Amino acid sequence: MEANTLFYIIIGILALSFFADKWLSHLNAKNFDKSIPDELKDVYDEDEYEKSQQYKKVNYKFGLLSSSVMFIITLLFFFLDGFAFVDDFAREFSNNNIVVALIFFGILFYASDLISTPFSYYDTFVIEEKFGFNKSTKKLFFIDKIKGWLLTAVVGGGLLALIIWFYETTGSNFWLYGWLIITVFSIFINMFYARLIVPLFNKQTPLEEGSLREKIEGYAKKVGFKLDNIFIIDGSKRSTKANAYFSGFGKEKRITLYDTLIKDLNEDEIVAVLAHEVGHYKRNHIIINLVSSVVLTGLTLWLLSLFVGSPLLSQALGVEIPSFHIGLIAFFILYSPISTITGLVMNYLSRVFEYQADNFAKATFAAQPLISSLKKLSKNNLSNLTPHPFYVFIHYSHPTLLQRYNNLKA
């Protein structure tokens, strides 16, 4: 195969992915005006439903515009030999392959993020503001951005440097060492994410003594779930949208509730949401997801080791000097059809897990407060109650509200 042929295969994959995604979004948008199922008629009143319709349509149009602009910029970068230009620029600073790769990816990442920042800013301070969701300030927005940049540089740059070092010292066996270091890092982050990463962006406080804590602890004791760490996170400083999540293992396991969740739901509904999260733990979903991620990472790195050293990958992107970092970009674009398939499998598995967690909450607490909590959260988030089934199959990691309602009522 010639480099020019491979280049057009890469462009074809990028184009197919973009247009397939736009077609799916269009398909989903055609369902916006579909009648709400009878089971969900009580989610919105007439004014709220009209507001949710406008929110969906505005987001659809904005998503179409922003993704189209980014796609055009990406194509221009490919056709104007952008990779060769950045690679040449990076090599002016060092002959060390690790340093060159870090400069190369640093330029690509920060340039891409700077280009997308106006869209993110508009989404936060125009769209989310208009529909009453945004609580962030411009100062907080940019502080979050800078913190994200620094975290990416330290963590992402560190892992990339290690993997390239393994590649330089062990050759094609680098994938084993890379797999090991990524696995250890993944386990570490799963264990200590709430302790180390979350505090960089949010304040967490223990749930104070009172009837809610008593109900939560009473439920946890009933189902044999040792739970000492119940935290409230100040999600309201950025958005009115609510959430809850489970993290960590052993002594580090904790339930984190957004302060907006506490505000929006009554105590039984909060316990029902927590029961759902406990269901994920009791059904070993956290472990299964972690193991699945580790296996997929190993498979990806192994395949990468077979192709990344090929000069053809670098030449396809217009770079004459073969390198790990150029080969890495070409490989991941060529690998994207496989990652799409594995993503579909993981989304399906995630939806199955959501049903299982709902069933656990239904069996150990009650179905009705979970149903009412899901309806309230959907209402407060102006959620789409009539998504297209094919869009759900491709993109949703959770069943739709109607599917969860029917499952809980069964």
Backbone hydrogen bonds, N-H to C=O, Kabsch-Sander energy under -0.5 kcal/mol:
donor,donor_aa,acceptor,acceptor_aa,energy
6,L,2,E,-2.1
7,F,3,A,-2.3
8,Y,4,N,-1.7
9,I,5,T,-1.7
10,I,6,L,-2.4
11,I,7,F,-2.3
12,G,8,Y,-2.2
13,I,9,I,-2.3
14,L,10,I,-2.3
15,A,11,I,-2.7
16,L,12,G,-2.8
17,S,13,I,-2.4
18,F,14,L,-2.1
19,F,15,A,-2.9
20,A,16,L,-2.3
21,D,17,S,-1.9
22,K,18,F,-2.3
23,W,19,F,-2.3
24,L,20,A,-2.2
25,S,21,D,-2.3
26,H,22,K,-2.4
27,L,23,W,-2.5
28,N,24,L,-2.4
29,A,25,S,-2.5
30,K,26,H,-1.7
31,N,28,N,-1.3
32,F,29,A,-1.6
34,K,31,N,-1.6
40,L,37,P,-1.9
41,K,38,D,-1.4
43,V,40,L,-1.9
49,Y,45,D,-2.5
50,E,46,E,-1.9
51,K,47,D,-2.0
52,S,48,E,-2.4
53,Q,49,Y,-2.3
54,Q,50,E,-2.2
55,Y,51,K,-2.2
56,K,52,S,-2.3
57,K,53,Q,-2.3
58,V,54,Q,-2.6
59,N,55,Y,-2.2
60,Y,56,K,-2.2
61,K,57,K,-2.3
62,F,58,V,-2.5
63,G,59,N,-2.6
64,L,60,Y,-2.1
65,L,61,K,-2.1
66,S,62,F,-2.9
67,S,63,G,-2.2
68,S,64,L,-1.6
69,V,65,L,-2.3
70,M,66,S,-2.1
71,F,67,S,-2.1
72,I,68,S,-2.4
73,I,69,V,-2.4
74,T,70,M,-2.2
75,L,71,F,-2.5
76,L,72,I,-2.5
77,F,73,I,-2.2
78,F,74,T,-2.0
79,F,75,L,-2.9
80,L,76,L,-2.1
81,D,78,F,-1.3
82,G,77,F,-3.1
85,F,81,D,-1.9
86,V,82,G,-2.5
87,D,83,F,-2.6
88,D,84,A,-2.6
89,F,85,F,-2.2
90,A,86,V,-2.7
91,R,87,D,-2.0
92,E,88,D,-0.7
92,E,89,F,-1.0
93,F,90,A,-1.4
94,S,90,A,-0.7
100,V,96,N,-2.7
101,A,97,N,-2.3
102,L,98,I,-2.3
103,I,99,V,-2.5
104,F,100,V,-2.8
105,F,101,A,-2.9
106,G,102,L,-2.1
107,I,103,I,-2.5
108,L,104,F,-2.1
109,F,105,F,-2.9
110,Y,106,G,-2.5
111,A,107,I,-2.3
112,S,108,L,-2.2
113,D,109,F,-2.5
114,L,110,Y,-2.3
115,I,111,A,-2.1
116,S,112,S,-2.0
117,T,113,D,-1.3
120,S,116,S,-2.2
121,Y,117,T,-3.1
122,Y,118,P,-2.4
123,D,119,F,-2.5
124,T,120,S,-2.3
125,F,121,Y,-3.0
126,V,122,Y,-1.8
127,I,122,Y,-1.8
128,E,123,D,-3.0
130,K,126,V,-2.3
131,F,127,I,-1.8
132,G,129,E,-1.5
133,F,128,E,-2.7
134,N,128,E,-1.2
135,K,238,R,-2.6
136,S,238,R,-1.2
141,F,137,T,-2.5
142,F,138,K,-2.0
143,I,139,K,-2.3
144,D,140,L,-2.8
145,K,141,F,-1.7
146,I,142,F,-2.3
147,K,143,I,-2.6
148,G,144,D,-2.5
149,W,145,K,-2.1
150,L,146,I,-2.5
151,L,147,K,-2.7
152,T,148,G,-2.3
153,A,149,W,-2.3
154,V,150,L,-2.5
155,V,151,L,-2.7
156,G,151,L,-0.6
156,G,152,T,-0.9
157,G,152,T,-1.4
158,G,154,V,-1.4
159,L,155,V,-2.4
160,L,156,G,-2.4
161,A,157,G,-2.4
162,L,158,G,-2.0
163,I,159,L,-2.3
164,I,160,L,-2.5
165,W,161,A,-2.2
166,F,162,L,-2.5
167,Y,163,I,-2.2
168,E,164,I,-2.5
169,T,165,W,-2.0
170,T,166,F,-2.8
171,G,167,Y,-1.3
173,N,170,T,-1.3
174,F,171,G,-1.9
175,W,172,S,-0.7
176,L,173,N,-1.4
177,Y,173,N,-1.0
178,G,174,F,-3.1
179,W,175,W,-2.6
180,L,176,L,-2.1
181,I,177,Y,-2.5
182,I,178,G,-2.4
183,T,179,W,-2.4
184,V,180,L,-2.5
185,F,181,I,-2.1
186,S,182,I,-2.7
187,I,183,T,-2.4
188,F,184,V,-2.3
189,I,185,F,-2.8
190,N,186,S,-2.5
191,M,187,I,-2.0
192,F,188,F,-2.7
193,Y,189,I,-1.9
196,L,192,F,-2.9
197,I,193,Y,-1.9
198,V,193,Y,-2.0
200,L,197,I,-1.6
201,F,198,V,-2.2
202,N,198,V,-3.0
205,T,232,I,-2.4
207,L,230,I,-3.0
214,E,210,G,-2.2
215,K,211,S,-2.3
216,I,212,L,-2.5
217,E,213,R,-2.9
218,G,214,E,-2.4
219,Y,215,K,-2.2
220,A,216,I,-2.7
221,K,217,E,-2.3
222,K,218,G,-1.8
223,V,219,Y,-1.9
224,G,221,K,-0.9
225,F,220,A,-3.2
226,K,224,G,-0.7
227,L,225,F,-0.5
230,I,228,D,-0.8
231,F,255,I,-2.8
232,I,205,T,-3.2
233,I,257,L,-2.3
234,D,203,K,-1.7
235,G,233,I,-2.2
237,K,234,D,-1.5
238,R,235,G,-1.9
239,S,235,G,-2.0
240,T,133,F,-1.4
245,Y,256,T,-2.2
247,S,254,R,-2.1
248,G,190,N,-1.1
252,E,249,F,-2.2
253,K,250,G,-1.3
254,R,247,S,-2.4
255,I,229,N,-2.1
256,T,245,Y,-2.7
257,L,231,F,-3.0
257,L,255,I,-0.5
258,Y,243,N,-2.3
259,D,233,I,-2.4
261,L,258,Y,-0.8
262,I,258,Y,-1.6
263,K,259,D,-1.6
264,D,260,T,-2.1
265,L,261,L,-2.1
270,I,266,N,-2.2
271,V,267,E,-2.4
272,A,268,D,-2.0
273,V,269,E,-2.2
274,L,270,I,-2.5
275,A,271,V,-2.6
276,H,272,A,-1.8
277,E,273,V,-1.8
278,V,274,L,-2.7
279,G,275,A,-2.0
280,H,276,H,-1.3
281,Y,277,E,-1.3
282,K,278,V,-3.1
283,R,279,G,-2.1
284,N,281,Y,-1.7
285,H,280,H,-2.5
286,I,280,H,-0.6
288,I,284,N,-2.4
289,N,285,H,-2.6
290,L,286,I,-2.0
291,V,287,I,-2.9
292,S,288,I,-2.8
293,S,289,N,-2.3
294,V,290,L,-2.3
295,V,291,V,-2.6
296,L,292,S,-2.6
297,T,293,S,-2.3
298,G,294,V,-2.3
299,L,295,V,-2.4
300,T,296,L,-2.5
301,L,297,T,-2.6
302,W,298,G,-2.3
303,L,299,L,-2.3
304,L,300,T,-2.5
305,S,301,L,-2.2
306,L,302,W,-1.0
306,L,303,L,-0.7
307,F,303,L,-0.9
307,F,304,L,-0.8
308,V,304,L,-3.0
310,S,307,F,-2.1
313,L,310,S,-1.1
314,S,310,S,-0.9
315,Q,311,P,-2.7
316,A,312,L,-2.1
317,L,313,L,-0.7
317,L,314,S,-0.9
318,G,315,Q,-1.9
319,V,314,S,-2.4
320,E,318,G,-0.6
327,G,323,S,-2.2
328,L,324,F,-2.3
329,I,325,H,-1.3
330,A,326,I,-2.1
331,F,327,G,-2.6
332,F,328,L,-2.2
333,I,329,I,-1.6
334,L,330,A,-2.2
335,Y,331,F,-2.4
336,S,332,F,-0.6
336,S,333,I,-0.7
338,I,335,Y,-1.1
339,S,335,Y,-2.1
340,T,336,S,-2.2
341,I,337,P,-1.5
342,T,338,I,-2.5
343,G,339,S,-2.1
344,L,340,T,-1.9
345,V,341,I,-2.0
346,M,342,T,-2.5
347,N,343,G,-2.5
348,Y,344,L,-2.4
349,L,345,V,-2.6
350,S,346,M,-2.4
351,R,347,N,-2.2
352,V,348,Y,-2.1
353,F,349,L,-2.4
354,E,350,S,-2.0
355,Y,351,R,-1.9
356,Q,352,V,-2.2
357,A,353,F,-2.6
358,D,354,E,-2.5
359,N,355,Y,-2.7
360,F,356,Q,-2.1
361,A,357,A,-2.2
362,K,358,D,-2.5
363,A,359,N,-2.5
364,T,360,F,-2.3
365,F,361,A,-2.0
366,A,361,A,-0.9
370,L,366,A,-0.5
371,I,367,A,-2.5
372,S,368,Q,-2.8
373,S,369,P,-1.8
374,L,370,L,-2.4
375,K,371,I,-2.2
376,K,372,S,-2.3
377,L,373,S,-2.6
378,S,374,L,-2.1
379,K,375,K,-2.4
380,N,376,K,-2.9
381,N,377,L,-1.6
382,L,379,K,-1.3
383,S,378,S,-2.7
385,L,383,S,-0.6
392,V,388,H,-2.3
393,F,389,P,-2.3
394,I,390,F,-2.0
395,H,391,Y,-2.9
396,Y,391,Y,-0.6
396,Y,392,V,-1.7
404,R,400,T,-2.4
405,Y,401,L,-2.6
406,N,402,L,-2.7
407,N,403,Q,-2.0
408,L,404,R,-2.4
409,K,405,Y,-2.1
410,A,406,N,-1.1
